């Protein structure tokens, strides 16, 4: 395969079954991992993607494979921009990474298809494993209450419906970390 600017790409696709020890134990999840190695004169670049092949009977990877291949084929390097980026440090900002499929879990939680504990354990696991990345959040003294405020669940539902952005959803997750309902250390 070749990129749109005619760079050679070696493409690998693997499928496997994953079972998380602490998240939905006993359930197997068919997964797809792809890697594209793009060569240039000074080395190579690797683009990887990992996704559910299917989840609860619905195709996940197949629904997005065209977009992933388009992304790989459209990869290009502008050597002037690359040299400028190396010379000029960019300020760092908080990073938020939330896999798209978490919206479905949020929807299930807000419609009571999964309980509070299952949703929170899942989010906690995803943060600890680096699958979901939120800005660093320090936990304060635990209030002793493990009750989730209604606004956090409302935010999750609105986020799953696309009514609010990732930052608004993450503010609720950060609150749960801060008060000790979700433990990520």
C-alpha positions in Angstrom: 0.0 0.0 0.0 1.2 3.6 -0.6 0.3 6.9 1.0 -1.3 9.7 -1.0 2.2 11.2 -1.4 3.6 7.9 -2.7 5.4 6.7 0.5 5.6 2.9 0.9 3.4 1.5 3.7 3.6 -1.9 5.2 0.3 -2.8 6.8 -0.3 -5.5 9.4 -3.7 -6.4 10.8 -4.1 -8.9 13.7 -7.2 -10.2 15.5 -7.2 -11.6 19.0 -9.5 -12.1 22.0 -9.1 -10.0 25.1 -10.5 -10.6 28.6 -9.9 -8.0 31.2 -9.3 -9.2 34.7 -11.0 -6.3 36.5 -13.4 -5.0 33.8 -16.4 -7.1 32.8 -14.7 -10.3 34.1 -15.6 -13.5 32.3 -16.4 -11.7 29.1 -14.3 -12.1 26.0 -13.9 -9.3 23.5 -12.8 -9.8 19.9 -10.2 -7.1 19.1 -8.4 -5.8 16.0 -4.9 -4.3 16.1 -3.4 -2.7 13.0 0.0 -1.2 12.4 1.2 0.8 9.4 4.9 1.4 8.9 5.6 4.3 6.7 9.1 4.8 5.3 10.9 8.0 4.5 14.5 8.8 3.7 15.6 9.3 7.3 13.6 6.5 9.0 10.1 5.4 9.4 6.9 6.3 11.2 4.4 3.8 12.8 0.7 4.4 13.1 -1.2 1.9 15.2 -4.8 1.5 16.1 -6.6 -1.0 18.4 -10.3 -1.5 18.5 -13.1 -3.9 19.4 -13.8 -6.0 16.3 -17.4 -6.2 17.6 -19.0 -5.4 20.9 -22.3 -6.8 22.0 -23.1 -8.1 18.6 -22.4 -4.8 16.8 -19.4 -4.3 14.4 -17.0 -1.7 15.6 -13.8 -2.0 13.6 -15.6 -2.6 10.3 -17.6 0.5 10.8 -14.4 2.6 11.0 -11.9 0.7 9.0 -12.3 3.0 5.9 -11.5 6.0 8.0 -8.5 4.4 9.6 -7.1 3.4 6.1 -7.8 6.9 4.9 -5.9 8.4 7.8 -2.9 6.1 7.1 -2.9 6.9 3.3 -3.2 10.6 4.0 -0.2 10.6 6.3 2.5 13.0 5.0 5.5 14.9 6.4 6.3 18.5 5.6 10.1 18.7 6.2 10.0 22.5 6.8 7.3 22.1 9.5 9.1 19.2 11.0 12.4 21.2 11.3 10.5 24.2 12.7 8.8 22.0 15.3 12.2 20.7 16.5 13.6 24.2 16.9 10.5 25.8 18.6 9.3 24.1 21.8 5.5 24.1 22.1 3.8 24.7 25.4 2.2 21.7 27.0 -1.5 21.6 27.8 -3.7 19.1 29.5 -4.4 16.0 27.4 -7.7 14.2 27.3 -8.0 10.9 25.4 -11.3 9.1 25.6 -11.9 6.1 23.3 -15.2 6.6 21.4 -16.7 3.4 22.6 -16.8 4.7 26.2 -19.8 6.8 25.1 -21.8 3.6 24.7 -20.8 2.6 28.3 -21.9 6.1 29.5 -25.2 5.7 27.7 -25.7 2.3 29.3 -24.9 3.7 32.7 -27.3 6.6 32.4 -30.1 4.4 31.2 -29.4 1.9 34.0 -28.3 -1.0 31.7 -25.2 -1.1 33.9 -24.9 -0.1 37.5 -22.8 2.6 39.1 -20.2 0.2 40.3 -19.6 -1.4 36.9 -19.3 2.0 35.2 -16.9 3.4 37.8 -14.8 0.2 37.9 -14.5 0.4 34.1 -13.5 4.1 34.1 -11.0 3.5 36.9 -9.5 0.6 35.0 -9.3 2.5 31.8 -7.5 5.5 33.5 -5.1 3.2 35.4 -4.2 1.3 32.2 -3.7 4.6 30.2 -6.6 3.7 27.7 -8.4 6.8 28.9 -6.3 9.9 29.7 -7.5 12.8 31.8 -5.6 15.8 33.2 -3.8 15.0 36.4 -6.2 15.2 39.3 -5.2 15.1 43.0 -7.5 13.3 45.3 -8.6 15.2 48.4 -9.7 13.8 51.7 -12.5 11.3 51.1 -15.8 12.4 52.4 -16.7 8.8 53.3 -19.7 9.0 50.9 -19.6 6.9 47.8 -22.7 8.5 46.4 -22.4 9.8 42.8 -23.9 13.3 42.4 -26.7 13.4 39.9 -24.9 16.0 37.8 -22.1 13.6 37.1 -24.5 11.0 35.7 -26.4 13.7 33.8 -23.2 14.9 32.3 -22.4 11.4 31.2 -25.7 11.1 29.4 -25.4 14.5 27.7 -21.9 13.6 26.6 -23.0 10.2 25.2 -25.8 12.1 23.3 -23.2 14.6 21.9 -24.8 17.5 23.8 -21.6 18.5 25.7 -17.9 18.2 24.9 -15.2 15.8 26.3 -14.0 18.5 28.8 -17.4 18.7 30.4 -17.6 15.0 30.7 -14.1 14.7 32.1 -14.9 17.4 34.7 -17.3 14.9 36.3 -14.7 12.1 36.2 -12.1 14.4 37.7 -14.6 15.3 40.5 -15.1 11.5 41.2 -11.3 11.1 41.4 -10.9 14.2 43.6 -13.5 13.0 46.2 -12.1 9.5 46.1 -15.0 7.7 44.5 -12.7 6.7 41.6 -9.2 5.7 42.8 -6.4 6.0 40.2 -3.2 6.0 42.2 
